[in-house]
Amino acid sequence: MKTNILVQRRKLLGYSQQDIADKVGIDRSYYTKIENGLTPSVKVAKAIGYHLGFDWTIFFDSISAKTTQNPNKEAI
């Protein structure tokens, strides 16, 4: 699950939520929502991936899977 990866990676690197939010240029409350499962914009996903050292597309894996499974419905 991506949220576990975010928390684990952030803690492994010794960052607080505020540290990552500052590096990415977003509010801490927005970052907290992302850690709790909110899908960020592509720009924010790329920045988080860069600073935490993982592939940013992880945020969109489940959306792609849902779209592929039911191509007649738009991803939410």
C-alpha positions as CSV (number, residue, x, y, z in Angstrom):
1,M,0.0,0.0,0.0
2,K,1.4,3.4,-1.0
3,T,0.6,5.1,2.2
4,N,2.7,2.7,4.2
5,I,5.6,3.2,1.8
6,L,5.3,7.0,2.3
7,V,5.4,6.8,6.1
8,Q,8.1,4.1,6.2
9,R,10.3,5.9,3.7
10,R,9.8,9.3,5.4
11,K,10.7,7.9,8.8
12,L,13.7,5.9,7.4
13,L,15.1,9.2,6.0
14,G,14.4,11.0,9.3
15,Y,11.9,13.5,7.9
16,S,8.8,14.8,9.6
17,Q,5.7,15.5,7.6
18,Q,6.5,19.2,7.8
19,D,10.0,18.5,6.3
20,I,8.5,16.8,3.3
21,A,5.8,19.4,2.8
22,D,8.4,22.1,2.9
23,K,10.6,20.3,0.4
24,V,7.7,19.7,-2.0
25,G,6.2,23.2,-1.5
26,I,2.8,22.2,-0.1
27,D,1.0,22.5,3.2
28,R,1.6,19.9,5.9
29,S,-2.1,19.2,6.1
30,Y,-2.2,18.4,2.3
31,Y,0.8,16.1,2.8
32,T,-0.9,14.4,5.7
33,K,-3.9,13.7,3.5
34,I,-1.6,12.2,0.9
35,E,-0.1,9.9,3.5
36,N,-3.7,8.9,4.4
37,G,-4.6,7.9,0.8
38,L,-5.4,11.1,-1.1
39,T,-3.9,10.9,-4.7
40,P,-1.8,14.0,-5.3
41,S,-1.4,15.9,-8.6
42,V,1.3,14.6,-10.9
43,K,3.6,17.6,-10.0
44,V,3.3,16.9,-6.3
45,A,3.7,13.1,-6.8
46,K,6.9,13.7,-8.8
47,A,8.3,15.9,-6.1
48,I,7.4,13.5,-3.2
49,G,8.9,10.6,-5.2
50,Y,12.1,12.6,-5.8
51,H,12.6,13.7,-2.2
52,L,11.7,10.2,-0.7
53,G,13.5,8.3,-3.4
54,F,10.9,6.2,-5.1
55,D,9.0,6.0,-8.4
56,W,6.3,8.7,-8.3
57,T,3.9,6.6,-10.5
58,I,3.1,4.5,-7.5
59,F,0.4,7.0,-6.7
60,F,-1.4,6.2,-9.8
61,D,-1.1,2.4,-10.0
62,S,-4.5,1.6,-8.5
63,I,-6.2,4.2,-10.7
64,S,-4.7,2.6,-13.8
65,A,-5.8,-0.9,-12.6
66,K,-9.4,0.3,-12.0
67,T,-9.6,2.0,-15.4
68,T,-8.2,-1.2,-17.1
69,Q,-10.7,-3.4,-15.3
70,N,-13.7,-1.3,-16.2
71,P,-12.8,0.8,-19.3
72,N,-16.3,2.2,-19.7
73,K,-16.0,4.2,-16.4
74,E,-13.7,7.1,-15.7
75,A,-11.2,6.8,-12.9
76,I,-12.1,8.9,-9.8
